[in-house]
Amino acid sequence: MAGRGAVHTLLARGRGVATSPSQAYLEPTHQPSTSPSAVTASTLARGKAYLLPVYARPDFVLARGKGSYVWDVDGRRYLDFSAGIAVNALGHADDGVLKVLNEQAGKLLHTSNVYHNEWAGKLAELLVTLTQAEGGLGYAAAGGAGTSQSGPGGAKAFFANTGTEANEGALKIARKVGKDRWAAKTEKSWDDPACSKTRIVCFENSFHGRSMGALSVTSNPKYQKPFEPLIPGVDVGKLNDVAALESLVGEDTCAVIVEPIQGEGGINDASEEWLRALRKRCDEVGAVLIFDEIQCGLYRTGTLWAHSVLPADCHPDIVTMAKPLANGYPIGAVLLRDQVAATMTAGTHGTTFGGSPLACAIGHHVLSRLSSREFGAKMAEVSTYLGERLGLLPGWYPGLLQERVRGRGLIRGLGFKDGSQAGRIVELARERGVFVLSAGKDAVRLVPSLNVGKEEVDLAVDVLESCLSVCAK
């Protein structure tokens, strides 16, 4: 293994000082049994008989969880450093979430949106006021520069059930805004068949969902090809290509959708320079700019939104969210500037389950905790520690890893020189009791619970180091 004997930055771990990779987990400890227990065998057989086979899953059955750990039905413990794909912000079986869930379910679980409930407005208010205070949607963070070109105005929220639904809602809203703006410019009716302001721009390596609309802007042939033809009028660009924006985003563009940090696509960051140029181009042609922060938002990067730390002239008109908002209870949301929201009136969009009293009560509880100063300080400490430990790996494994560790906060990616090694590392780590994820064509993704501790970081990175050592042999 090249570079192992070199002197690297000393890093204090729970077990001592690290000057070389851990070799503690070279052998697997959690391989599926060739003779599974009766419970495991019957559960797998039932799933094979009755579930649509759209998932490739390992042959064990999860039964319970607590904090950052889960256990299978046979009692084996796993460290969940994937947090249910960046969902379980407060870990598994959180006492506070459980209390709110039980209390609210005993009062009012579902009413539909025919009637008001007390929690939807409270969660919407919290999302808006936190954004105003911490930065986003044109509001500069404390100490930040100015507001965006069109000014922040106010903001409104719409609640759905999933990230895919949030993106569908955002695209619908942007399409309607585009028609309104075309009508105002041409002095014609918005429903005139001649209206051309309907095109949507997305970017390579994006992931926005699997419904037909969201899939149409998820530019991955693996996902798209079996379901073509998709919705027409979609143009695909490259992340961080400033020069291409003028021709990519034109007068007929109604919406541009982008992840400030691509999650499924490989933990790829959009640069500040490019986002500023994209914002400017959207303003020039009257296009609605949508940031999909379903994976990178809600404090995963250490701030409310991944774009909160950027100057206001880089901000979107709409931000979509879902994954961590209710810690695993299904919820999605669209947060949008008032000037964009003005196009939507009664009956223009809707949902049966979205914004339920239960989902919003849990969401309010989770977001209140994530936004506390104490939580933020602890997360900053642990994410810095994770970054320091991961930062050593490219120097220890230069033959395997790309030089830069991707992402920030608690959304991190290890890029591999040989993309096939990423999937192997995911499998090797699982066989040693740690869940991580692949991302894009060449990366291993780490998205643990946001309240993860240094002890869990040490275990996860020790296992990764051992797995990398196995691959380097």
Disulfide bonds with the S-S distance in Angstrom:
none
